[in-house]
Amino acid sequence: QTEQLYYSLCLGVASCVCLTRSYPQRYSTHSGRLRRKLMRRAFSTTNDEIGVRDDADYIEQKLHELRSLRARDLKLHLQWLKVDTKSCLDKESLLELLDTEGRRALKAAQPPQDTRSRISGRTAKLEELPKEVQERVAALQNVGASDLKSELTSLGLRTDNCVDKEELIELLLRDGLIAIEHDMVLQRIGRHAAEAQPLPADYSSPFPWRKPVGRSKRATCKVYNPLGVAQYGLKAAQTVAIEVGIGQTDNRFIVDTVAQASRIKPEIAHMMRARDQGVPSWMDPFTVAKYDIRNVIFDQMGWINEVHACNPTTGFRFTTLPYRFPMPPGICGTFGMEYLKRMDWDFSFPKFVCDVSVTPKREPLRSQKPVPFNLVGMQVVPVFTVQLPVPLLACLVDLRDANGGGDWLYVTGIIDLAAPCTMCNRVAAKRLGIDTDNGADELHKTFRVDLLMGDGPDGPVKRSVDAVVGVDNDIKRFEELGLADDWPTVLLGPDVLCRSRLIFSPRLQSLWL
């Protein structure tokens, strides 16, 4: 009896096995492997592939390729293009939908002509990326599949066709490297923190100057563009200087968006009887003792035409420059961010004038009141104050070799109106494929680059300029600012920012070009 039960049980198990093996082949849907293959085929057309083709008949060519697919694959393509296929029962109805809704969806998925090259398949090698990016990639490879998928989705990558962790890691190493570098550049310049703050509704109002502003709050001063002196072995093409009154005299100061303190020649301070305020606490004691650097203050109020250039309660304070410090002829010193952030500035370089407006002192009016200048035809470039390690104004920049082409490179752009020219560090030049030894002089190499500055609502500002890079070492300006590291960085000088008109608002963290 036991043997009979055993044999009948084995027979029942065998029959169940046979049924479970044969049943799906006749009636079930595709297996996981076949479904994965179909999804890969359906998603083979990515946003980048759609965006980088410049042929006029690209849409028609893509439609012709889609018409040749089977009904099942064509339906998946239309669903990926976010076209509703519920009412389609056969291939004929799918083809009709492709010619109408599918055509419009393909055109909508294709980015504008002027931005195709910017988003087209950027590639990078993991060993070329900054150390922080490599550490983040290594950490993502060790997290769970669900956490990795959510992280890749937050970076803007499509993870719909990834069904396991292996495919997610493959997507990370293929498309995620550039996305992670871009995200960390935004973190580096403080963009994510700024996005969390609400912007005023009339932030870029085209006619804000119609609002009444008192006479004591608005003024116009002269702007000069003297030929700069040689710095770091580089010849400066131009500098930006404004006229500031001290007492009864008019003095010219170079606009410096990197330095926080304003500087003045010691002989000028002595001649105008400035009072000594001791040594600056923020400067290296060895440098202070070597060059006899002092803090000075003027009893006379500083003026920009009829507007106070400083806070009347604190006085007009400066830090002396080293004796015989190289400056253009007729220049008394530099005008730093300590006084620049008190006002909104509208530089008109063809007219050699600058309109200034005193900024509100109290919140929320200070961070919400629009600039009182005409913004028609201007493009905004958001800038952010970052510690690198000194406080600097930075923006997002896309950089590309103008002669060799190639991929765009995300870099940190530093606003430096006192720089002799536009400069980049050696890491950026290496990522662009620039050979610093070929065609270079003893210290520097000059090459042509294309720039896309900022990512404001009007799109990036496009410029082409000659950039300079050090041959054996980074230019000393990068070391002074603490920027000689493995992050690609470019210093944006007056040759990029001061071509026609420049509006600068430190309180709104914005430039208009």
ZAMARGU-4260 file (C-alpha; in steps of 0.2 Angstrom, whole numbers, plus 5000, padded with zeros to 4 digits):
<rodrens>
0) 5000/5000/5000 | 5014/5012/5004 | 5022/5008/4987 | 5006/5012/4978 | 5004/5028/4986
5) 5022/5033/4982 | 5020/5029/4964 | 5004/5038/4962 | 5012/5053/4971 | 5027/5053/4959
10) 5015/5052/4944 | 5005/5067/4950 | 5021/5077/4952 | 5027/5072/4935 | 5011/5077/4927
15) 5011/5094/4936 | 5028/5097/4930 | 5023/5093/4912 | 5008/5104/4913 | 5018/5119/4920
20) 5031/5117/4907 | 5019/5116/4892 | 5006/5128/4898 | 5015/5145/4897 | 5021/5141/4879
25) 5003/5141/4872 | 4994/5153/4883 | 5005/5165/4893 | 5014/5181/4889 | 5033/5183/4884
30) 5045/5177/4897 | 5056/5190/4906 | 5071/5188/4895 | 5060/5191/4879 | 5051/5206/4887
35) 5068/5214/4892 | 5074/5212/4874 | 5058/5220/4867 | 5059/5234/4879 | 5078/5237/4875
40) 5073/5238/4857 | 5059/5250/4860 | 5069/5262/4870 | 5084/5261/4859 | 5079/5279/4853
45) 5085/5290/4867 | 5083/5309/4869 | 5101/5312/4864 | 5099/5302/4848 | 5084/5312/4843
50) 5092/5329/4847 | 5109/5328/4839 | 5104/5324/4821 | 5104/5340/4810 | 5097/5332/4794
55) 5081/5341/4788 | 5072/5325/4784 | 5077/5317/4800 | 5058/5316/4806 | 5053/5307/4790
60) 5067/5295/4791 | 5062/5291/4808 | 5044/5288/4803 | 5050/5277/4789 | 5060/5266/4802
65) 5045/5265/4814 | 5033/5260/4800 | 5043/5245/4796 | 5042/5238/4814 | 5029/5225/4820
70) 5013/5231/4828 | 5020/5226/4846 | 5036/5236/4844 | 5027/5250/4836 | 5015/5251/4850
75) 5029/5252/4863 | 5038/5266/4853 | 5022/5276/4853 | 5019/5273/4872 | 5037/5279/4875
80) 5033/5295/4865 | 5018/5297/4877 | 5005/5294/4864 | 4989/5286/4869 | 4987/5269/4860
85) 4972/5262/4869 | 4960/5265/4855 | 4972/5256/4842 | 4967/5237/4839 | 4978/5233/4824
90) 4994/5239/4815 | 4984/5250/4803 | 4977/5260/4817 | 4994/5262/4825 | 5001/5268/4808
95) 4987/5281/4807 | 4991/5287/4825 | 5010/5287/4820 | 5007/5299/4806 | 4997/5311/4817
100) 5001/5311/4835 | 5018/5302/4833 | 5024/5315/4821 | 5020/5329/4833 | 5028/5319/4847
105) 5044/5316/4838 | 5045/5335/4834 | 5042/5339/4852 | 5055/5327/4858 | 5068/5335/4846
110) 5077/5350/4856 | 5079/5367/4847 | 5093/5369/4834 | 5104/5380/4845 | 5104/5368/4860
115) 5106/5351/4851 | 5125/5352/4852 | 5124/5356/4870 | 5115/5341/4876 | 5122/5329/4863
120) 5130/5313/4870 | 5143/5319/4882 | 5155/5306/4887 | 5168/5305/4901 | 5180/5292/4908
125) 5179/5289/4927 | 5197/5291/4930 | 5196/5309/4922 | 5183/5315/4934 | 5186/5324/4950
130) 5189/5313/4966 | 5173/5318/4974 | 5163/5312/4958 | 5173/5295/4958 | 5169/5293/4977
135) 5150/5296/4974 | 5150/5284/4959 | 5158/5270/4970 | 5146/5273/4984 | 5131/5272/4972
140) 5137/5255/4965 | 5136/5248/4983 | 5118/5254/4987 | 5102/5243/4984 | 5093/5242/4967
145) 5079/5253/4973 | 5090/5267/4980 | 5101/5267/4965 | 5086/5268/4953 | 5078/5283/4963
150) 5095/5291/4963 | 5097/5289/4944 | 5080/5296/4941 | 5083/5311/4952 | 5098/5314/4940
155) 5087/5315/4925 | 5091/5297/4918 | 5078/5286/4911 | 5077/5270/4921 | 5061/5262/4914
160) 5070/5249/4904 | 5081/5244/4918 | 5075/5228/4926 | 5089/5223/4938 | 5104/5231/4947
165) 5116/5226/4934 | 5107/5236/4921 | 5106/5251/4933 | 5125/5250/4936 | 5128/5249/4917
170) 5117/5265/4915 | 5126/5273/4929 | 5143/5270/4921 | 5137/5275/4903 | 5126/5290/4906
175) 5127/5294/4924 | 5145/5300/4925 | 5141/5316/4916 | 5125/5318/4926 | 5133/5316/4942
180) 5147/5328/4938 | 5134/5341/4932 | 5124/5339/4949 | 5140/5341/4959 | 5145/5357/4949
185) 5128/5364/4954 | 5131/5359/4972 | 5148/5367/4971 | 5141/5384/4965 | 5127/5383/4977
190) 5113/5382/4964 | 5103/5369/4973 | 5102/5380/4989 | 5097/5395/4978 | 5083/5385/4970
195) 5075/5382/4987 | 5073/5401/4989 | 5057/5408/4981 | 5061/5421/4968 | 5051/5437/4967
200) 5037/5438/4954 | 5044/5453/4945 | 5062/5447/4946 | 5066/5451/4928 | 5053/5464/4925
205) 5057/5473/4908 | 5051/5490/4915 | 5055/5491/4933 | 5064/5509/4932 | 5046/5517/4931
210) 5044/5514/4949 | 5049/5530/4959 | 5066/5531/4966 | 5073/5546/4976 | 5087/5557/4969
215) 5098/5552/4983 | 5096/5534/4978 | 5101/5535/4959 | 5117/5542/4951 | 5128/5541/4935
220) 5147/5540/4936 | 5160/5539/4922 | 5168/5522/4917 | 5185/5520/4910 | 5194/5506/4901
225) 5212/5509/4903 | 5224/5496/4897 | 5228/5484/4911 | 5246/5480/4917 | 5254/5463/4914
230) 5250/5451/4928 | 5256/5432/4929 | 5265/5435/4913 | 5249/5440/4904 | 5245/5456/4895
235) 5228/5463/4900 | 5217/5469/4886 | 5207/5481/4896 | 5201/5484/4914 | 5185/5492/4921
240) 5187/5508/4932 | 5174/5519/4939 | 5176/5537/4946 | 5173/5538/4965 | 5174/5555/4974
245) 5184/5557/4991 | 5180/5574/4998 | 5183/5586/4984 | 5193/5575/4973 | 5188/5562/4960
250) 5198/5546/4960 | 5198/5531/4948 | 5196/5513/4955 | 5196/5496/4946 | 5181/5486/4949
255) 5186/5469/4958 | 5172/5456/4960 | 5184/5444/4968 | 5192/5454/4982 | 5180/5458/4997
260) 5190/5473/5004 | 5194/5488/4994 | 5212/5493/4991 | 5221/5509/4989 | 5239/5515/4985
265) 5248/5519/5001 | 5255/5536/4994 | 5237/5541/4989 | 5231/5537/5007 | 5245/5547/5014
270) 5242/5562/5002 | 5224/5563/5006 | 5227/5561/5025 | 5218/5545/5029 | 5219/5539/5047
275) 5228/5523/5051 | 5217/5509/5058 | 5230/5496/5062 | 5234/5480/5053 | 5221/5470/5044
280) 5216/5454/5053 | 5211/5444/5038 | 5228/5445/5030 | 5243/5434/5033 | 5254/5442/5046
285) 5270/5438/5037 | 5263/5447/5021 | 5257/5462/5032 | 5274/5464/5040 | 5284/5462/5024
290) 5274/5475/5014 | 5268/5486/5028 | 5249/5484/5024 | 5238/5495/5035 | 5219/5498/5036
295) 5215/5516/5033 | 5199/5527/5034 | 5195/5544/5027 | 5186/5557/5037 | 5178/5563/5020
300) 5163/5554/5014 | 5165/5543/4998 | 5154/5548/4984 | 5148/5541/4967 | 5141/5557/4960
305) 5128/5562/4973 | 5126/5545/4981 | 5135/5538/4996 | 5148/5525/4991 | 5149/5518/5009
310) 5139/5517/5025 | 5140/5534/5033 | 5141/5526/5051 | 5156/5515/5047 | 5166/5528/5035
315) 5175/5525/5019 | 5188/5511/5023 | 5202/5504/5013 | 5217/5493/5015 | 5233/5499/5007
320) 5242/5490/4993 | 5260/5485/4993 | 5271/5500/4989 | 5274/5502/4970 | 5260/5489/4967
325) 5258/5488/4947 | 5242/5498/4942 | 5237/5506/4926 | 5241/5525/4925 | 5229/5536/4935
330) 5222/5522/4945 | 5221/5524/4964 | 5216/5506/4969 | 5203/5493/4968 | 5184/5494/4972
335) 5179/5477/4981 | 5163/5468/4985 | 5162/5477/5002 | 5155/5492/4992 | 5149/5484/4976
340) 5136/5475/4985 | 5128/5491/4992 | 5122/5495/4975 | 5115/5489/4958 | 5126/5493/4943
345) 5122/5496/4925 | 5138/5497/4915 | 5137/5504/4897 | 5154/5502/4890 | 5151/5510/4873
350) 5145/5526/4882 | 5158/5525/4896 | 5145/5528/4909 | 5137/5518/4924 | 5120/5520/4932
355) 5120/5515/4950 | 5106/5513/4962 | 5107/5510/4981 | 5099/5494/4986 | 5086/5492/5000
360) 5093/5488/5017 | 5078/5478/5024 | 5071/5461/5019 | 5060/5456/5011 | 5062/5471/4999
365) 5081/5469/4997 | 5079/5452/4990 | 5063/5455/4980 | 5064/5472/4973 | 5069/5472/4954
370) 5084/5481/4947 | 5078/5499/4942 | 5086/5497/4924 | 5080/5493/4907 | 5081/5474/4905
375) 5074/5473/4887 | 5085/5463/4876 | 5096/5457/4891 | 5099/5439/4896 | 5101/5435/4915
380) 5115/5424/4921 | 5112/5418/4939 | 5127/5419/4950 | 5130/5412/4968 | 5142/5416/4982
385) 5153/5401/4986 | 5168/5398/4997 | 5182/5391/4986 | 5189/5394/5000 | 5187/5413/4999
390) 5170/5420/4994 | 5168/5421/4976 | 5154/5424/4963 | 5152/5408/4952 | 5140/5402/4939
395) 5137/5387/4928 | 5147/5387/4912 | 5148/5375/4897 | 5165/5375/4889 | 5170/5368/4872
400) 5186/5369/4861 | 5180/5381/4847 | 5193/5373/4834 | 5192/5355/4838 | 5174/5354/4843
405) 5171/5339/4854 | 5159/5337/4869 | 5154/5351/4880 | 5162/5351/4898 | 5153/5357/4913
410) 5164/5369/4923 | 5164/5381/4937 | 5164/5399/4931 | 5171/5413/4942 | 5166/5431/4939
415) 5183/5441/4939 | 5182/5458/4932 | 5200/5462/4938 | 5207/5447/4929 | 5219/5451/4914
420) 5209/5439/4902 | 5199/5423/4902 | 5209/5409/4910 | 5206/5391/4913 | 5215/5378/4924
425) 5225/5363/4917 | 5212/5351/4922 | 5199/5359/4911 | 5211/5360/4896 | 5215/5342/4898
430) 5197/5337/4898 | 5194/5347/4882 | 5209/5338/4874 | 5220/5353/4873 | 5239/5350/4870
435) 5247/5363/4881 | 5264/5360/4874 | 5260/5362/4856 | 5261/5380/4850 | 5264/5387/4867
440) 5276/5400/4873 | 5287/5398/4889 | 5273/5399/4901 | 5255/5399/4893 | 5245/5393/4879
445) 5231/5402/4871 | 5216/5393/4862 | 5199/5397/4856 | 5184/5391/4867 | 5165/5392/4865
450) 5156/5397/4881 | 5138/5394/4887 | 5136/5405/4903 | 5122/5402/4915 | 5105/5393/4914
455) 5093/5407/4917 | 5075/5407/4910 | 5081/5415/4894 | 5094/5401/4891 | 5113/5402/4892
460) 5123/5417/4886 | 5134/5412/4871 | 5151/5419/4869 | 5168/5414/4860 | 5184/5420/4867
465) 5202/5416/4868 | 5207/5407/4884 | 5224/5405/4892 | 5230/5390/4901 | 5247/5387/4910
470) 5260/5376/4902 | 5269/5367/4916 | 5258/5373/4931 | 5242/5382/4933 | 5242/5401/4932
475) 5246/5409/4949 | 5229/5417/4949 | 5221/5400/4952 | 5233/5396/4967 | 5229/5413/4975
480) 5210/5410/4974 | 5212/5391/4980 | 5206/5385/4963 | 5221/5374/4958 | 5213/5357/4961
485) 5205/5343/4951 | 5189/5353/4947 | 5188/5361/4930 | 5187/5380/4932 | 5187/5395/4921
490) 5190/5413/4926 | 5178/5425/4916 | 5187/5441/4913 | 5182/5458/4906 | 5185/5451/4888
495) 5169/5440/4890 | 5158/5451/4902 | 5162/5469/4897 | 5158/5469/4878 | 5143/5480/4877
500) 5132/5482/4892 | 5133/5473/4909 | 5120/5474/4924 | 5127/5468/4940 | 5116/5465/4955
505) 5125/5457/4970 | 5109/5457/4981 | 5099/5447/4967 | 5114/5436/4963 | 5112/5440/4945
510) 5121/5447/4930 | 5113/5453/4914 | 5122/5453/4898
</rodrens>
